[in-house]
Amino acid sequence: MRKDYVRYAYRLETRRIKEPDFPYDPAIQMTSPKSVVEFAKSLEDSDIEKLIVLYLNLQNKLIGIHVMPGTTGSAIVYPRELIKHALMSGAVAMILVHNHTSGNPCASNEDREITRRLEDAASLFQIKVHDHIILAGGEGFSFREEGWMNS
């Protein structure tokens, strides 16, 4: 007796949604750490760490946002998911932003390591990681300004 099996294919799609915590105007360019800090300032009110990824086009205009909630003491980062979303949105660059609930904006060794891994992974697909910004205590810490980014 022959059994017929149904095979499935996946449909990958993106769709436009409004993100209430991060309202944005697509015309806004993310050109400086200050503009990113202003955009993501609502992260400071969170009682858990969150990572948001801002996906950008060639003009550094925001074309997508990915919010990844974490825990009280760490943001959960899956490089594969970030790259997948960048490719699906057609992004050529991204900016990482996360908060520290401790109030200390200094980068940890883990923050530095995950940034390096993401830069390496993204470069395989010609996607640039412009910056990684940590928000805490009313301040923003920019990896780019500290000279910690690869290029």
JOVENPE-V514758 format. One record per pair of residues at least 24 apart in sequence whose C-alpha atoms are under 8 Angstrom apart, sorted by the first residue. I is the first residue (numbers start at 1). J is the second residue. Records with the same first field share a line. If there is no record, write none. Layout:
I: J ; J
//
This chain:
12: 88
13: 88
14: 88 ; 89
26: 61 ; 62 ; 63
27: 61 ; 62
28: 61 ; 62
29: 59 ; 60 ; 61 ; 62
30: 60 ; 61 ; 62
31: 60
33: 131 ; 133 ; 140 ; 142
34: 140
37: 133 ; 135 ; 140
40: 97
41: 135
43: 98 ; 99 ; 135
44: 99 ; 100 ; 101 ; 135 ; 136 ; 137 ; 138
46: 101
47: 72 ; 101
48: 72 ; 73 ; 74 ; 101
49: 73 ; 74 ; 75 ; 98 ; 99 ; 100 ; 101
50: 74 ; 75 ; 76 ; 98 ; 99
51: 75 ; 76 ; 77 ; 96 ; 97 ; 98 ; 99
52: 96 ; 97 ; 98
53: 82 ; 94 ; 95 ; 96 ; 97
54: 94 ; 95 ; 96 ; 97
55: 86 ; 89 ; 91 ; 92 ; 93 ; 94 ; 95
56: 91 ; 92 ; 93 ; 94 ; 95
57: 90 ; 91 ; 92 ; 93
58: 91 ; 92 ; 93
60: 93
63: 89 ; 91
64: 89
72: 101
73: 100 ; 101 ; 102
74: 100
77: 114
79: 117 ; 118 ; 121
83: 121 ; 122
86: 127
91: 127
92: 126 ; 127 ; 128
93: 127 ; 128 ; 129 ; 130
94: 127 ; 128 ; 129 ; 130 ; 131
95: 129 ; 130 ; 131 ; 132 ; 133
96: 129 ; 131 ; 132 ; 133
97: 132 ; 133 ; 134 ; 135
98: 132 ; 133 ; 134 ; 135
99: 134 ; 135 ; 136
100: 134 ; 135 ; 136
101: 136
102: 136
103: 136 ; 137
104: 136 ; 137
105: 134 ; 135 ; 136 ; 137 ; 139 ; 140 ; 141
106: 134 ; 141
107: 134 ; 141
116: 149 ; 150
119: 150
//
